[in-house]
């Protein structure tokens, strides 16, 4: 007997998959993402029922654990972008300092 493996999808992945479904349809999206059509159909149905199939996800209640986790995730992404920017600036500074000698 083979074991079934349950795949866990992040919220960001689901949102991107939903956008792809809007662009090319559920069948095309399931082929491109290599995942079951039924899973995508369920996500689309759920998000349409909630009225938020577009680019934004429903906001959690302020002060809830979900809201705090969402804020932490957003800050981590911002931090990663800032670190990348800082590295670029360091390299540019070193390059121009070397040329001015």
N, C-alpha and C positions, 0 to 999 in steps of 0.2 A: 504494500500500500504506500502511496506517496502522501507526504504531508502537504497540506495547503499552507502557503506562506501569505500572511496578511501584510500588505504594503501599507505603510503609514505615510500620508501626504501632509505636507505643511500647509498652513492657511495661504501663504503666498503662492505656492504651487497651484492650489485650487483656484485662486483668483486668476492666475495666468491661464489656466486650463479653461476657465469660464470665458475669458476674453477670446481665446482661440476658438471656442465653440461658437461664439457670436460671429466670428470672422469666416470660418470655413465649415461650420456645422459639427455636429456631434460625431458623425462617422469619420470625417476627416481628422478631427482632433484626436479621436481615439487611436487612429492609425499612426498619426504623427507622434503621439505621446506613448504609444505601445501600452495601452491600458484598456480595460473593458468599456464598451459603449454604455452598458448599464450603469456603471459607476458615474460616468459623466452625465448621463441622463438624470440620475438621482440628484446630483449636485445642481444641475440646471433647474430642475423642478423645485428643489428646496430654496434656492436663491430667488427664483421668480415668486414663490409663495411669500417670502420675506420682503419682496419688493426691492431687493438690492443686488440685482444681477450685474449692475454696472461696475465701474472701476473702484467704488468704495465699499468697504465692508461695514456691517452694522457696528456702531460704537458700543463698547461695554459701559456699564454704569460707572460713573466716577467713584473711585475709592475701592472698587471691587478688585479681586485678585487678577481677573482678566485685564482690567484697565491698567493695573500696575505692570503686568507682564508685557502688555502691548507697548507701554512707555519704555520699559527696559529694552525691548527689541528695537524700537525706533532709535533710542539713544546709542545702542551698540552699532547700528548701521551708520549713524551720523559719525560716531567715533572712528569707525573704519575708514570712512571717506576723509575725515580730517587727518588721520595718520598718513594716508596715501598722499594727500596734498602736501603735508609737511615733508615727506620724503622727497617729493618732486622739488620742492623749494630748496631743500638742503643740497640736492644734486646740482640744481641751477646755480646756487650760490658758490659752490665749489668750482664749477666750471668757469664762471665769470671771474672768480678770484684768481684762478690759474691763468687766464688769458690776460689779465691786467698787469701781470708781472713783467 
